[in-house]
Amino acid sequence: MQTKDFFRKIFSTRLWLNLAAMLLVVILLCWGVKAGIDIYTHHGEKIAVPDVRRKLFADAEHILTANGLKVVVSDTGYVKTLPPDCILEQSPEAGKEVKSGRVVYVVINSSHSPTLTIPDIIDNCSYREARAKLTAMGFKVGPTEYIPGEKDWVYGLKSKGRMLRTGEKVSVNDVLVLQVGDGMRDMEDSVVFANPDDYFYGEEDSVAQPMQADGVFYTGPEAESEVDEFEVVTGPEQ
């Protein structure tokens, strides 16, 4: 190819028109992609999240949907003074600017108080450990009830006058009462009084022997039988 023909093709109108057309297509493609992304991501669009707290879930859902937002229940709570299905919390919070289609997570009020499982504390730990464990779990612990037994040892758990068992489910609003040993000895259980009549003496020795009474052996101290000698002293005859 001669140099003259080469420069003629380079500066030809047809070539430059093709290049301009290709450049225009690329520009249009880039603009189309950007516009599509902006539409998909709602670029520049701002919606203030309405305040739906203390509203019933049905009303809150209607308000959020009307503003182009979605609502999802993320958790439940319990407030005694509020009606069931009432919105307790929301995220994002009210007034925050978001894009259309954003999900608003809400916490609704339960119709009943939540329950917790009684841990294994009965006759298994001290008073301090039991109280700390119950408080950490969210239970309400009332005044302690002291009963005869080992000091500061947990012997039972009560609520509303009823004895509770390990693994039982109890409302978090119920007050629990720990039955704890007061360190005082129960005289009926720890001290045995022996009846002297329960001992008999052998004919050949004078050591007291134990007898069985009511299914319990009583052992008395070994002692020799003593003869109570009584001497009558008479005065002079008058």
Secondary structure, DSSP 8 states (H G I E B T S, - for coil): --HHHHHHHHT-HHHHHHHHHHHHHHHHHHHHHHHHHHHHHTTT--EE----TTSBHHHHHHHHHHTT-EEEEEEEE--TTS-TTBEEEEES-TT-EE-TT-EEEEEEE-SS--EEE--S-TTTSBHHHHHHHHHHHT-EE---EEESSSTTBEEEEEETTEE--TT-EEETTSEEEEEEE-S---HHHH-----GGG-EE-SS---EE-EEETTEEE--------------------
